[in-house]
Amino acid sequence: MALSSGSVFSETLQEITNTKLEELSKRRSDFETAKSNILSMLETESDPAQRLYILSQGVKACYALKLGKYGRVHNASQSRNSELELELKNLDCFLAQVKYDPSVINMTPAWEESMLRHLNTQSLKYEYASLYAQLVTEWLSTEKSKETEEVDVAMTEGFEDVANTMKQEARQQWESSVFEPAKIDEAQLRAYLGNLFGAQDSKAPTKIKALEEIRSKVATFEGEMSTANQFSLDTVHWAIDGLLSSGLLSDEKREVLKDFKNNSIILSEIVDVLNMRMASLQSWSWGQAVSLEQRRQINGVYNILMHEDLIQAIFLQHIGVKWSVFFKRTFKEFQKTSGAWKSGWKEIPRIDAQRRAYYLGVEKNRKSSVQFIRNMAYRKHYFMAQLMDNEYHHTEIADGEEEVDYMENVSYVAQQAAPVAPAAMPRARKAMAPTSALFGRAAAGPMHPMSAMPSMQYESPYVEPDDGDIIGWDDKESNKKRPMDSKQRLLRLLATEIVINTKLYGEITAFHSVFERWHTLLPHETILTVLSFFGVSESWLNFFTKFLKAPLKFLEDDPSTPSRNRSRGTPASHVLSDVFGESILFCLDLAVNQSTGGNVLFRMQEDFWFWSRDHSAAVTAWKSVNDFVKATGTYINLPKTGTTRISRDPGVSLEIDRSLPAGDIRWGFLRLSRTGQFEIDQHTVDKHIIDLRKQLQDKQKSIISFIQAWNTYVSTFFTSNFGKAANCFGRNHVAQMLATHQRIQREIFSASSPFGPGSENKDLASHNIIYYLKSLIKQRFGIDDIPDAYFFFPIELGGLDLNNPFIPILQVHDTVLPDPAETMDAFFKSEKEAYETRKTAFEKGNITRYPTHVIGWEPESKKDREEFMSFAEYARYREDVGYGSDYNLYAVYMQLMKIPEEDGIQNPSAKVNNGIISLQHQGTLRGISGNWSAMEPYWKWVAELYGPKVMDRFGSMNIVEPGLLPIGMVSIFRDKRVKWQG
């Protein structure tokens, strides 16, 4: 069976796999025959020396060792089994002694036992290698049968019928949207854009100039795109890499693209074709029709993907990436333009800066402040995050790294629900007066006469700093974008802000929302109007229009069914779709920033968050969202929208302005409580446990497929959506994750479950995946007493690579902060101590100031010159200036954001260490290797937990001898994404 039609590589790999399996069978048969002959000879031999000689020679033959003169082992390190060879070499010497020295004859039983143990160990390794071969064969035959057979309708009662019904409903809803044009008031949209960018405001020349700069850069970029030979081998390479990392291609097309990438002749031909296509861009078209496929995601959502031909896909990827990189760079330059984008920095009046310099002397600059962390986190990870920094950037999403869709029943969520009218967005709440100015910008304090500051060259700690890196920040520069990492980081940012703001200011307000079916409902008129506003030319607008209005037809449709042109929405998983979406959403980002006076909307594509200690700022930000929605003809997904206002006192419930949306703030399986804690929603978990059980029933024909589905659903999907452990969440969050994982496994393998041990078995120790898999293997292949390591060890050592979700969580249980709020208690104490230290230093005259003749200022009154500043004045800019205390707010923020270190097994036991050392010459290993210090904490734990029994039973850390496993074929299996039923 060829796993990927059209892929010569995969077909060749399958031939190699078949050859390996045949060779394994032959080797095992030969070994067992030789072993049987040896044991038969021993039955008729009673002389100890002769018995030992028979065993010694038999082991040499069974292991196919190269022998030197007189049939002795010549080199004790000629193979991986150097310990055995050394033992045999020594035994040759002892056998000569046994012939003459009667005193050593009593030692032969121990030597005989050792030789028999080696034979039995090798026999055991062949047994598990054969089992592995049977499991691979089972997996291959299951994959092949799925291509030709219908799914077993008896898999679970009513599951297939309901799933098919929901799939059809999802398609009908999608079709009712995308083939009907949106009704957009383009004049109103242009007026909105003009007002936003200050086109009618003579008082906003900076914004107008920044807009004109965007338009000028667009014209220049279009000129660059019109030059000849846009495609080269390098550009095609990065376009292919981007496609391979996207969710656009089927497994078959991915394999073909990999073949293309490794063939320079084919790539050269592709370059020529694409350059010709680029030269005639104005006549480009999709062709007669583009096929559509509905693909069920792990979260229950049906994605509808296009299946254009590979040359077309590479062409559109290249164009999309070029525009993406251009707009990312252009929008970032706009955002850095002073006056166009409002800064989040609190302005420090000159008089305040002078007073701080007088009383405190030299302070750290603003790069050591909390506000700098906020700005950098936003600019680096959330501003235009869906666009690409360079051509080599690509998105990396592990199978299962998808966010829970908590709106509907998990198994049958249709991504295409009915739109919600913009006017229906506000939810009724009790009316309240706007929050007082208590949470606005800090007052500058009493004004003092100011002396003119002479011109001088020094770095003031109070000016807004440029971009830079944060020492200790949790991410390194990379060409890989991981959306799940950004989502986890955003949760940590919010949790950290909750801890700090409730302690400093008594409260914080946050809202979270998602645009309704962004890619499905986005009006074409909105896209083209916004791009035109930014200066995109008519020729490129024509191309984008043809891209948007693709002729579409579902794969399962009858050949006679005509295609239909799309009238709204953008193609999923295309870079150009991200360009269109981000260009429009840039306007929303700017609107919120302008209306709130410098606050930002933390946004990941259509998913956005806002928080502020100033409740009125949240009200203003939501109004900007409403205005944007009305102007662009987009919709808010109300069931996924919510607001929370959190008080310092858990017993106090603060009122929420009625204009803000009702509902809880949710992400994944987490729900933000009114006390400010993220808690796992067990009701949503229950729905996914039901779905997991159904999915595993579909995979139980193949144990390898079952394990892959389990790893993806439990270790990746569940774990990711529980939120990654961090100091800002505290130890209770870790305890919740452990308890929930325990519940998942017990319910999936309960006595009443299809995977359970049976109602008669009440032993809770049998309600787990290992007990089930052992029972299944015994039932199918007759092998009993399987060590647990066989399931958890990496494939390269002969294991099945089953992931244990408990280990990574347990490793941080003791290193995560027990209570995040305690950091602020420590901060307040440290800040007060620092104030007293500064006060004492001032009173003693131990202040390092800039030279007074340079600063040219000191307080006018004698009292102010002699008495130190108040604590309130000292602490006024604690978020904006890097205070020099031992534990300042910057240190608190960094500590709360920190992901705890994995503190598990530090050093191996002597037995495991010997096994690790024996792996040092075994090529490239993944997971458990010959270098203990380079192993990940997870694999150190697995090696130490299961390694001792492996060493006892198999004589090394290899359950199966290297070279006997079809690693290449299993690697393809690992690369394939799980196909979910329904």
Buried (B, 14 or more C-beta within 10 A) or exposed (E): EBBBEEBEBBBEBBEEBBEBBEEBBEBBEBBBEBBEBBBEBBEEBEEBBBBBBBBBBBBBBBBEBEBEEEEBBBEBEEBBBBBBBEBBBEBBEBBEEBEEEEEBBEBBEEBBEBBBEBBEBBBBBBBBBBBBBBBBBBBBEBBEEBEEEEEEEEBBEEBBEBBEEBBEBBBEBBBEBBBEEBEBEBEEBBBBBBBBBBBEEEEBEBBBEBBEBBBEBBEEBBEEBEEEEBBEEEBBBBBBBBBBBBBBBBBBBBBBBBBBBEEEEEBEEBBEEBBEBBEEBEEBEBEEBBBBEBBBBBBBBBBBBBBBEBBBBBBBBBBBBBBBBBBBBBBBBBBEEEEBBBBBBBBBBEBBBBBBBBBBBEBBBBBBBBBBBBBBBBBBBBBBBBBBBEBBBBBBBEBBBBBBBBBBEBBBBBBBBEBBEBEEBBBEBEEBEEBEEEBEEBEEBEEBEEEEBEEEEEEBBBEBBEEEEBEEBBBEEEBEBBBBBBBBBBBBBBBBBBBBBBBBBBBBBBBBBBBBBBBBBBBBBBBBBBBBBBBBBEEBBBBBEBBBBBBBBBEEBEEEEEBBBBBBBBBBBBBBBBBBBBBBBBBBBBBBBBBBBBBBBBBBBBBBBBBBBBBBBBBBBBBBBBBBBBBBBBBBBBBBBBBBBBBBEEEEEBEBBBBBBBBBBBBBBBBBBBBBBBBBBEEBBEBBBBBBBBBBBBBBBBBBBBBBBBBBBBBBBBBBBBBBBBBBBBBBBBEBBBEBBEBBBBBBBBBEBBBBBEEEEEEEEBBBBBBBBBBBBEEEBEBEEBBBBBBBBBBBBBBBBBBBBBBBBBBBBEBBBEEBBEBBEBBBEBBBEBBEEBBEBBEEEEBEBBEEEBBBBBBEEEEBEEBBBEEEBBBBBBBBBBBBBEBBBBBBBBBBBBBBEBBBBEEBBEBBBBBBBBBEEBEEBEBBBBEBEEBBBBBBBBBBBBBBEBBEBBBBBBBBBBEBBBBBBBEBBBEBBBBBBB
